[in-house]
Amino acid sequence: MKLAAMALACLLLVTVWPQDVDSMSLHVSSSRCCHSFVKKKISLQRIRCYEDISSTCPYKGVIFRLKGGNETCALHMLGWVQGYLKKMKPCSLKGK
């Protein structure tokens, strides 16, 4: 009888666990924040597109997606960053 109760408890945990993990991962992916920022100006030719950092983050900035596949963060208040944002398009959802 104890084995049946243990199996039932495990089955209940397994059915509940994926729902919690999925909802948690959706929350994390929708609020991307940067914790470090580039100090030097990046060449415009190296940047493919940009993505705004979540408004819930402590610093206002952008994530630049580079042509090599890397990403880097820059503070929005910098003059060169504001100039680049006027010249380029945001990243599409397909590029994520």
C-alpha positions as CSV (number, residue, x, y, z in Angstrom):
1,M,0.0,0.0,0.0
2,K,2.8,2.4,0.8
3,L,4.3,1.8,-2.6
4,A,1.1,2.7,-4.3
5,A,0.8,5.9,-2.3
6,M,4.4,6.8,-3.1
7,A,3.8,6.2,-6.8
8,L,0.6,8.3,-6.7
9,A,2.5,11.2,-5.0
10,C,5.3,11.0,-7.6
11,L,2.8,11.0,-10.4
12,L,1.1,14.1,-9.0
13,L,4.4,15.9,-8.7
14,V,5.4,15.0,-12.2
15,T,2.1,16.4,-13.6
16,V,2.4,19.6,-11.7
17,W,6.1,20.3,-12.3
18,P,6.2,21.1,-16.0
19,Q,3.5,23.7,-15.6
20,D,5.6,25.6,-13.1
21,V,8.7,25.4,-15.1
22,D,7.0,26.6,-18.3
23,S,5.4,29.6,-16.6
24,M,8.7,30.5,-15.0
25,S,10.7,30.3,-18.2
26,L,8.2,32.6,-20.0
27,H,8.6,35.2,-17.3
28,V,12.4,35.1,-17.5
29,S,12.6,35.3,-21.3
30,S,10.2,38.3,-21.4
31,S,12.3,40.5,-19.1
32,R,15.8,40.5,-20.5
33,C,18.1,42.8,-18.6
34,C,21.7,43.8,-19.1
35,H,24.2,43.9,-16.2
36,S,27.2,45.2,-18.1
37,F,27.4,47.6,-21.0
38,V,30.0,48.4,-23.7
39,K,32.3,51.2,-22.9
40,K,33.5,52.0,-26.5
41,K,31.5,52.8,-29.6
42,I,30.7,49.8,-31.8
43,S,31.0,50.1,-35.5
44,L,27.6,50.4,-37.1
45,Q,28.6,47.9,-39.8
46,R,29.0,45.2,-37.1
47,I,25.4,45.6,-35.9
48,R,22.5,43.6,-37.5
49,C,19.6,44.9,-35.4
50,Y,18.7,46.0,-31.8
51,E,16.2,45.0,-29.1
52,D,15.1,47.3,-26.3
53,I,15.8,46.1,-22.8
54,S,12.7,45.5,-20.6
55,S,11.3,48.5,-18.8
56,T,11.5,46.5,-15.6
57,C,15.3,46.5,-15.7
58,P,17.3,48.9,-13.5
59,Y,19.1,50.6,-16.5
60,K,17.6,51.8,-19.8
61,G,19.5,50.4,-22.7
62,V,19.4,48.3,-25.8
63,I,20.8,44.9,-26.8
64,F,22.6,45.1,-30.1
65,R,22.7,41.8,-32.1
66,L,26.0,41.6,-34.0
67,K,26.5,40.0,-37.4
68,G,28.7,37.3,-35.9
69,G,25.8,36.1,-33.8
70,N,26.9,37.7,-30.5
71,E,24.9,40.2,-28.5
72,T,26.1,43.2,-26.5
73,C,24.4,45.8,-24.4
74,A,24.7,49.6,-24.6
75,L,23.2,52.4,-22.5
76,H,20.4,54.2,-24.2
77,M,21.5,57.6,-23.0
78,L,24.8,57.6,-25.0
79,G,24.7,59.9,-28.1
80,W,26.1,57.3,-30.5
81,V,23.5,54.7,-29.3
82,Q,20.6,57.2,-30.0
83,G,22.1,57.9,-33.4
84,Y,22.3,54.2,-34.3
85,L,18.7,53.6,-33.2
86,K,17.5,56.2,-35.7
87,K,19.4,54.5,-38.5
88,M,18.5,50.9,-37.9
89,K,15.5,48.7,-37.4
90,P,14.6,46.6,-34.3
91,C,15.1,42.9,-34.4
92,S,12.2,40.9,-35.7
93,L,10.6,38.2,-33.5
94,K,11.8,35.6,-36.0
95,G,15.4,36.4,-35.2
96,K,15.1,35.4,-31.5
